[in-house]
Amino acid sequence: MSESIQQELLMVNPQKLFVSKKYKKALQQTVHKFVIKKRLDKSAEKNLLQQTEAFVHSEAGEYVQTHFDPNYHLLLPFFERVVFTYCTKIVNTVIV
């Protein structure tokens, strides 16, 4: 899927974009990278993945639509940064 098609789909139906294989895989890989970086266990990874999937289906579409600027970002890396930031927010909320 080309960048322009992804951007168009983001504006029309972000949920359809985020359930594509490419974005599901990016979500899983980003959560996995976060877990490795923070040295969390497998159960934490599974729980974090469930929470980020819920976030992607409920809030991420609107957030990415609002903050994504095609002049400065590519969509997939921007999505990965949003997911990583959300993982940080979840872990900091639980720990604090």
C-alpha positions as CSV (number, residue, x, y, z in Angstrom):
1,M,0.0,0.0,0.0
2,S,1.5,3.3,-1.1
3,E,2.0,6.3,1.3
4,S,-0.6,8.3,-0.6
5,I,-3.2,5.5,-0.3
6,Q,-2.4,5.2,3.4
7,Q,-2.9,8.9,4.0
8,E,-6.2,8.9,2.1
9,L,-7.4,5.9,4.0
10,L,-6.4,7.6,7.3
11,M,-8.6,10.6,6.5
12,V,-11.6,8.4,5.3
13,N,-11.5,5.4,7.6
14,P,-8.5,5.1,10.0
15,Q,-9.8,1.9,11.6
16,K,-9.7,0.1,8.2
17,L,-6.1,1.2,7.9
18,F,-5.1,0.2,11.4
19,V,-6.5,-3.4,11.0
20,S,-4.4,-4.0,7.9
21,K,-1.7,-6.6,8.2
22,K,1.0,-4.0,7.9
23,Y,-0.3,-1.9,10.8
24,K,-1.1,-4.9,13.0
25,K,2.5,-6.1,12.5
26,A,3.9,-2.6,13.2
27,L,1.8,-2.5,16.4
28,Q,3.1,-5.9,17.6
29,Q,6.7,-5.1,16.7
30,T,6.6,-1.7,18.4
31,V,5.1,-3.1,21.6
32,H,7.8,-5.9,21.5
33,K,10.6,-3.3,21.1
34,F,9.1,-1.3,24.0
35,V,9.0,-4.5,26.2
36,I,12.6,-5.3,25.4
37,K,13.8,-1.8,26.1
38,K,11.9,-1.6,29.4
39,R,12.9,-5.2,30.3
40,L,9.4,-6.3,30.9
41,D,8.2,-10.0,31.0
42,K,6.0,-11.9,28.5
43,S,2.8,-11.4,30.5
44,A,3.4,-7.7,30.6
45,E,3.9,-7.7,26.8
46,K,0.6,-9.5,26.3
47,N,-1.2,-7.1,28.6
48,L,0.4,-4.1,27.0
49,L,-0.5,-5.4,23.5
50,Q,-4.1,-5.8,24.5
51,Q,-4.2,-2.2,25.9
52,T,-2.5,-0.7,22.9
53,E,-4.9,-2.6,20.5
54,A,-7.8,-1.1,22.4
55,F,-6.2,2.3,22.2
56,V,-5.7,2.0,18.4
57,H,-9.3,1.0,17.9
58,S,-10.7,3.8,20.1
59,E,-8.5,6.8,20.2
60,A,-5.5,6.5,17.9
61,G,-7.4,7.2,14.6
62,E,-8.5,10.7,15.8
63,Y,-5.1,11.5,17.3
64,V,-3.2,10.5,14.2
65,Q,-5.6,12.3,11.9
66,T,-5.2,15.5,14.0
67,H,-1.4,15.4,14.5
68,F,-0.1,13.7,11.3
69,D,1.5,16.2,8.9
70,P,2.6,14.6,5.6
71,N,5.1,17.3,5.0
72,Y,7.2,16.2,8.0
73,H,6.3,12.5,8.6
74,L,5.8,9.2,6.9
75,L,2.6,7.6,8.3
76,L,3.8,4.2,9.4
77,P,6.8,5.6,11.5
78,F,4.5,8.2,12.9
79,F,2.0,5.5,13.9
80,E,4.9,3.5,15.6
81,R,5.9,6.6,17.6
82,V,2.3,7.2,18.7
83,V,2.1,3.5,19.9
84,F,5.5,3.7,21.7
85,T,4.4,6.9,23.5
86,Y,1.2,5.3,24.5
87,C,3.1,2.3,25.9
88,T,5.2,4.6,27.9
89,K,2.1,6.3,29.2
90,I,0.5,3.0,30.3
91,V,3.7,1.8,32.0
92,N,4.2,5.1,33.8
93,T,0.6,5.1,35.0
94,V,0.8,1.6,36.4
95,I,4.2,2.1,38.1
96,V,3.6,5.5,39.6
